[in-house]
């Protein structure tokens, strides 16, 4: 969790209270069993399987279910202890995050600075920069997932970002992100929040996400643009229409599941699911990658480490691909004569293959 300074009154909660709010072992067992019952109900009647078994096999399965119950109790205890351990270290991280906030925003100064730091490369006096300018903007842009979300227009507003922090929520289960902004010419809010409600935070299974309503100043909205259409003769006084466009700040207006979700068209439901998954990827990336390792993303070191991990994982895949190519070459040699007699046909991609979630157009300031 990140902090916005040493003044604890600005924080959303007291970290020392986390362990007191942790669910008991019995509640954890109930959560696990309730979640499993939910999935079983989605999968249809479970009694049909047991009824189809012979008495002896059924008795063995009943014993397996007893073992599973014992496992579930241990799993619930593990989750409880893990949550307590995480809460303990979140509290230990806090002083570190506080110092980071103070250095980044120029509240405190580090030792060993040179007296000529205000001189630019031409030897002339330059305005003294406080803290680390564009710290969070640079850190986020270095991560490939977040870089895709940030437009050139967004950068002007994100330069005012002072801090990002997160913490778990108990009721409902999930987590909350908070983005602290300095006074800026784009919107009135000083804090933008994003809350994720999870059916089970350890799977994770997302129920819904809630974002802040941004109070944009006139003409400064970054996630909507005016539709420039000539008004009809009968609608001279018609109000201009707004169109959603690509922006990082759409993150605070997450996709929502409609109340009548059962009536959703299959394609619409799939598109909504993709949008929710993408939204969760952005939120979990900020929580798990950017906040705890912000300076490494600012310098680019974290990105290099990520690429190294990807390369190591890809080595085994490349070997498998080479083996598959050799097998394909053998098959082609064996069937070469047969292929010569076949007529050539024009190939078409499978329906939906290679398609991506449609993104709105980029915004331009009106």
Secondary structure as GFF3:
##gff-version 3
##sequence-region A 1 366
A	DSSP	three_ten_helix	8	10	.	.	.	ID=ss1
A	DSSP	three_ten_helix	15	17	.	.	.	ID=ss2
A	DSSP	three_ten_helix	19	21	.	.	.	ID=ss3
A	DSSP	alpha_helix	25	42	.	.	.	ID=ss4
A	DSSP	alpha_helix	47	51	.	.	.	ID=ss5
A	DSSP	alpha_helix	55	104	.	.	.	ID=ss6
A	DSSP	alpha_helix	135	142	.	.	.	ID=ss7
A	DSSP	alpha_helix	144	147	.	.	.	ID=ss8
A	DSSP	alpha_helix	152	158	.	.	.	ID=ss9
A	DSSP	beta_strand	161	169	.	.	.	ID=ss10
A	DSSP	beta_strand	174	181	.	.	.	ID=ss11
A	DSSP	beta_strand	191	200	.	.	.	ID=ss12
A	DSSP	beta_strand	205	211	.	.	.	ID=ss13
A	DSSP	beta_strand	224	226	.	.	.	ID=ss14
A	DSSP	three_ten_helix	233	235	.	.	.	ID=ss15
A	DSSP	beta_strand	242	244	.	.	.	ID=ss16
A	DSSP	three_ten_helix	248	252	.	.	.	ID=ss17
A	DSSP	three_ten_helix	261	263	.	.	.	ID=ss18
A	DSSP	alpha_helix	266	285	.	.	.	ID=ss19
A	DSSP	pi_helix	286	290	.	.	.	ID=ss20
A	DSSP	alpha_helix	294	299	.	.	.	ID=ss21
A	DSSP	alpha_helix	301	334	.	.	.	ID=ss22
A	DSSP	alpha_helix	336	340	.	.	.	ID=ss23
###
